[in-house]
Amino acid sequence: MAENLEVSTQSLLNALTVVPEVRWYHLADPSSPALDELAAHFGIHPLQVEDCRHRRQTARLEEHEGYTFVVIKVLGGSRGDKRPAPEANSQTGEGHDATTITGKPGYALPRLNFEDFDIFLGPDYILTVDEGECSLVPTVKPRIAAERPLQTPDSIAYALIDAAVDQYLPALDRMGNFTNQLEDRVIRNPAPATLRDIFRLKRSLLEFRRVAAGMREAVNGLIRRYDSSPSTARQGDGGLRIYYRDVYDHIVRVIDFVETYRDLLTGSLDIYLSAVANRTNEVMKILTIWGTIALPLLILTSFYGMNIKLPWQEHPDVLGIIIAAMGASAVAIFYYFRRKHWF
């Protein structure tokens, strides 16, 4: 019975081998019973199996006897929220969103989709688990197959983590471009849609920073692992600490960019609130001016609308006199405001 189980496990490992003659096994379905069989074969703790099946974990590193469990976050895609561009103003000829900035028929609001990628790093094997929609394995597989020095478990883990982190900066570049578009839209037309995009992008950046901070701690744990591990296998791959420090520097750059874009969005939000307040003040000023100009006109029309005998009521030119008085009062108030430079 034990021999049959061993044969079954070996057949499963052969089926999951990513690169021939390299002990890299990849499982694309964490809900499969094969994960339980692999966990029993490699001595993986049931809690790590549960973490593989319950996604949306935090990036982290956990050291166990006989293996190291690493959860990394892979950017599954940066999708854009396409929206139709508003029509241009018929009088000014200007549009009121990114169409006037990019010349394209719409703008894309980046949406981030981070996926879990689990790595079990043993002394002479590496087991990776994802949900089958991750592009990380197809990206790294040709590199591992072509470069002989990378065909060790530790080197494969480095290549996977490095490829995952390399996806971050292009996504941040797209978010930076959209941040610049938002700044221009705030200045041109501080509309409520722009305010919604500012808050949505701030939430995306907050999620990005949370992921990057977890990845930073995981990579930092790997660096300490190579500095302190006494095993011969780790000493043979000790040079990887230099490469992991490079990955660490990339993550630190990502966090710096995220903080910069968040500050820019905060500035855009302040500009939006100031522009809305200024526009409200302009509207109130115009309404106040016109209300003040109309006040004498309302007094005269109300006065002569009373059903009592009034001066010049019987005069044949009373209508012209009243109109002239109303016009003179309006011109006088208008001239007074202009002298005061109130508009």
C-alpha positions in Angstrom: 0.0 0.0 0.0 2.8 2.4 0.9 4.6 1.5 -2.4 1.4 2.3 -4.3 1.2 5.7 -2.6 4.8 6.4 -3.3 4.3 5.5 -7.0 1.2 7.7 -7.1 3.1 10.7 -5.5 6.0 10.2 -7.9 3.7 10.2 -10.9 2.1 13.4 -9.6 5.5 15.0 -9.2 6.4 14.1 -12.7 3.2 15.6 -14.0 3.7 18.8 -12.1 7.4 19.3 -13.2 7.8 22.6 -14.9 11.3 22.3 -16.4 12.6 18.8 -17.2 15.3 17.4 -14.8 14.7 20.3 -12.4 12.8 19.8 -9.1 10.3 22.6 -9.7 6.8 21.5 -9.2 3.8 23.8 -10.0 0.2 23.2 -9.0 -2.3 25.5 -10.7 -5.3 24.5 -8.6 -5.0 24.9 -4.8 -8.4 23.3 -4.2 -7.1 20.0 -5.8 -6.6 17.0 -3.5 -3.1 16.8 -5.1 -2.1 19.6 -2.7 -2.9 17.4 0.3 -0.8 14.6 -1.2 2.1 16.9 -1.9 1.9 18.3 1.6 2.0 14.8 3.1 5.0 14.0 0.9 7.0 17.1 1.6 6.0 17.5 5.3 4.1 20.7 4.8 2.1 22.0 7.7 -1.7 21.9 7.2 -1.9 25.7 8.1 0.1 26.5 5.0 -2.2 24.3 2.9 -5.1 26.2 4.3 -3.4 29.5 3.4 -2.9 28.3 -0.2 -6.6 27.6 -0.5 -7.8 30.8 1.2 -6.5 33.5 -1.1 -6.0 37.2 -0.5 -3.2 36.5 2.0 -0.6 39.1 3.0 2.9 38.8 1.4 5.1 37.2 4.0 7.8 34.6 4.8 7.6 31.8 7.3 10.5 29.5 8.2 9.6 25.9 9.1 11.7 22.9 9.8 12.6 21.5 6.4 11.1 24.2 4.2 10.4 27.9 3.9 6.9 29.2 3.0 6.7 32.4 1.0 3.6 34.3 -0.1 4.2 36.9 -2.8 1.8 39.2 -4.6 1.7 39.1 -8.4 0.1 41.8 -10.4 -2.5 39.9 -12.4 -3.5 42.9 -14.6 -4.0 46.6 -14.6 -7.3 47.1 -16.3 -8.6 50.5 -17.4 -12.1 51.8 -16.7 -12.9 53.1 -20.1 -15.4 56.0 -20.2 -16.8 58.0 -23.1 -15.3 61.4 -23.5 -17.7 64.4 -22.9 -18.6 66.5 -25.8 -16.5 69.7 -26.4 -17.9 73.0 -25.4 -19.6 74.5 -28.5 -18.4 78.0 -27.6 -14.9 77.5 -26.4 -14.1 74.4 -28.4 -12.6 72.7 -25.3 -13.4 69.4 -23.9 -13.6 68.7 -20.2 -11.5 65.6 -19.5 -8.4 63.7 -20.7 -9.5 63.9 -24.3 -8.1 67.4 -24.5 -4.9 66.2 -22.8 -4.1 62.9 -24.5 -6.0 63.3 -27.8 -7.7 59.9 -27.3 -11.4 59.2 -27.2 -11.4 58.5 -23.5 -9.2 57.9 -20.5 -8.3 54.8 -18.5 -8.5 54.6 -14.8 -6.0 51.9 -13.7 -7.4 49.1 -11.6 -5.1 46.7 -9.9 -5.6 43.0 -9.4 -3.1 41.4 -7.0 -3.0 37.6 -6.9 -1.4 35.3 -4.4 1.5 33.1 -5.5 2.7 30.6 -2.9 6.2 29.2 -2.8 7.4 26.2 -0.7 11.2 26.3 -0.8 12.8 23.0 0.4 16.5 22.0 0.5 16.3 20.3 -2.9 12.9 21.2 -4.4 10.6 24.1 -4.9 6.8 23.8 -5.0 4.7 26.7 -6.3 0.9 27.1 -6.1 -1.4 29.6 -7.8 -4.9 29.7 -9.2 -4.0 29.0 -12.8 -4.6 32.6 -14.0 -1.1 33.9 -13.1 1.3 34.7 -15.9 4.4 34.4 -13.6 5.3 30.8 -14.4 5.0 31.2 -18.2 7.2 34.3 -17.9 10.0 32.7 -15.8 9.9 29.1 -17.3 11.9 30.0 -20.5 14.5 31.8 -18.4 15.0 28.8 -16.1 15.2 26.3 -18.9 17.8 28.4 -20.8 20.1 29.3 -17.9 21.8 26.4 -16.1 22.9 28.4 -13.0 19.2 29.2 -12.3 18.2 25.6 -12.1 18.3 25.3 -8.3 15.4 25.8 -5.9 16.8 29.0 -4.4 17.6 30.5 -7.8 14.1 29.6 -9.1 12.5 31.3 -6.1 14.6 34.4 -6.7 13.6 34.5 -10.4 9.9 34.2 -9.5 10.1 37.0 -6.9 12.2 39.2 -9.2 9.7 38.8 -12.1 6.8 39.6 -9.8 8.4 42.8 -8.5 9.4 43.8 -12.1 5.6 44.1 -12.9 5.1 46.8 -10.3 7.0 49.7 -11.8 5.2 49.6 -15.3 1.8 49.6 -13.4 3.0 52.5 -11.3 4.0 54.4 -14.5 0.4 54.0 -15.8 -0.9 55.2 -12.5 1.5 58.2 -12.7 0.3 59.1 -16.2 -3.3 59.0 -15.0 -2.3 61.2 -12.0 -1.0 63.8 -14.4 -4.2 63.6 -16.3 -6.2 64.2 -13.2 -4.1 67.3 -12.3 -4.9 68.8 -15.7 -8.6 67.8 -15.4 -8.8 69.4 -12.0 -7.4 72.7 -13.4 -9.6 72.6 -16.6 -12.9 71.5 -15.1 -13.2 70.4 -11.4 -16.2 68.2 -12.0 -17.6 65.6 -9.5 -16.4 62.7 -11.8 -12.8 64.0 -11.4 -13.2 63.9 -7.6 -14.5 60.3 -7.7 -11.4 59.3 -9.8 -9.1 61.0 -7.3 -10.5 59.0 -4.4 -10.5 55.7 -6.4 -6.9 56.2 -7.4 -6.0 57.0 -3.8 -7.5 53.7 -2.7 -5.6 51.8 -5.4 -2.4 53.4 -4.3 -3.1 52.6 -0.7 -3.6 48.9 -1.7 -0.4 49.1 -3.7 1.5 50.4 -0.7 0.1 47.7 1.5 1.2 45.0 -0.9 4.7 46.5 -1.5 5.2 46.8 2.3 4.5 43.1 2.7 6.8 42.2 -0.2 9.5 44.4 1.3 9.4 42.5 4.6 9.3 39.1 2.8 12.4 39.9 0.7 14.1 41.3 3.8 13.5 38.0 5.5 15.1 36.2 2.6 18.1 38.4 2.8 18.5 37.6 6.5 17.9 33.9 5.8 21.0 33.8 3.5 23.0 35.8 5.9 22.3 33.4 8.8 21.7 30.0 7.3 24.4 27.5 8.1 23.3 24.9 5.5 25.7 24.0 2.7 22.9 24.3 0.1 22.2 27.9 1.3 25.9 28.7 1.2 26.1 27.6 -2.4 23.4 30.1 -3.2 24.7 32.7 -0.8 25.4 35.1 -3.7 21.6 35.4 -4.1 21.6 37.8 -1.2 23.1 40.5 -3.5 20.3 39.9 -6.0 17.7 40.0 -3.3 19.1 43.3 -2.1 18.5 44.6 -5.7 14.9 43.3 -5.5 14.6 45.0 -2.1 15.8 48.3 -3.6 13.2 48.0 -6.4 10.4 47.5 -3.8 11.7 50.6 -1.9 11.5 52.6 -5.1 8.0 51.3 -5.6 7.0 52.5 -2.2 8.6 55.9 -2.8 6.7 56.3 -6.1 3.5 55.4 -4.4 4.0 58.0 -1.7 4.9 60.6 -4.3 1.7 59.9 -6.3 -0.4 60.0 -3.1 1.0 63.4 -2.4 0.3 64.6 -5.9 -3.3 63.3 -5.6 -3.6 65.1 -2.2 -2.5 68.3 -4.0 -5.0 67.7 -6.8 -7.7 67.3 -4.2 -6.7 70.6 -2.6 -6.8 72.3 -6.0 -10.2 70.8 -6.7 -11.7 72.0 -3.4 -10.2 75.5 -3.9 -11.5 75.6 -7.5 -15.0 74.6 -6.4 -14.9 77.2 -3.6 -13.7 79.9 -6.0 -16.3 79.0 -8.5 -19.0 79.2 -5.8 -17.7 82.6 -4.7 -17.8 83.8 -8.3 -21.4 82.7 -8.7 -22.4 84.3 -5.5 -20.7 87.5 -6.4 -22.5 87.7 -9.8 -25.8 86.9 -8.1 -25.2 89.6 -5.5 -24.3 92.2 -8.1 -27.4 91.5 -10.2 -29.6 91.4 -7.0 -28.2 94.8 -5.9 -28.8 96.3 -9.4 -32.3 95.0 -9.4 -33.2 96.2 -5.9 -34.1 99.9 -6.9 -36.1 98.5 -9.8 -38.1 96.3 -7.5 -38.7 99.2 -5.1 -40.0 101.5 -7.8 -42.3 98.9 -9.4 -43.6 97.9 -6.0 -44.1 101.5 -4.9 -46.1 102.4 -8.0 -48.0 99.1 -7.8 -49.8 100.2 -4.7 -53.5 101.0 -5.0 -53.2 104.6 -3.6 -52.8 108.0 -5.2 -49.1 108.7 -5.9 -47.1 111.7 -7.3 -47.2 112.0 -11.1 -49.7 109.2 -11.2 -51.9 111.2 -13.6 -48.9 112.6 -15.6 -49.1 111.4 -19.3 -45.4 110.5 -19.3 -45.3 108.7 -16.0 -44.3 105.4 -17.5 -41.3 107.0 -19.3 -40.2 108.8 -16.1 -40.3 105.6 -14.1 -38.4 103.6 -16.7 -35.8 106.4 -16.9 -35.4 106.4 -13.1 -35.0 102.7 -13.1 -32.4 102.8 -15.8 -30.5 105.6 -14.2 -30.4 103.7 -10.8 -29.1 100.5 -12.5 -26.4 102.5 -14.4 -25.3 104.3 -11.3 -25.0 101.1 -9.3 -23.1 99.4 -12.2 -20.7 102.3 -12.5 -20.1 102.3 -8.7 -19.2 98.6 -8.7 -16.9 99.1 -11.6 -15.1 102.0 -9.8 -14.6 99.8 -6.8 -13.3 96.9 -9.1 -15.7 94.5 -7.6 -16.1 92.7 -11.0 
